[in-house]
Amino acid sequence: MAWLQALVAPIITLHQQWYNKRLDNLYKLAHNGQVCHLRAALNDTFDPDQRRIKIANGNKYQRRYIYTSGEQKQKYLGINYLMQVGDYADTGIDFRVVVPQDFDLVNNIYQLKAMIDFYKLAGKRYNIEKE
């Protein structure tokens, strides 16, 4: 009996690995780049208990030019950074991933980026922020 178990043990191990990989692939197929599915996949992986990771719209501020009311012309004042470059509508980000304050970004940043890149649509830009 022990001899048969020794022969079957590698097959059982391979079957278990195949089954786990199959479940992982089915999970990946069930999720996509939609906000609800991306948020669910991120929360399932990184915050399964409290589910505090959120997906928010990107900041889409219009550029503002400074001029006097009498001139009614745009006046160049040099380079003034009032907001980050990604906050403007023409060069901005498409969505923001907001993680909780106690989230360990240092150790999980690459895994988080890889998961977002896997699910997001091509050409969409994002930013990861703490709450």
Secondary structure, DSSP 8 states (H G I E B T S, - for coil): -HHHHHHHHHHHHHHHHHHHHHHHHHHHHH--SSHHHHHHHHHHHH-TTT---EEEE---B----B--TTT-S-B------SS-GGGBTTT--SEEEEE-TT--HHHHHHHHHHHHHHHS-TT--EEEEE-
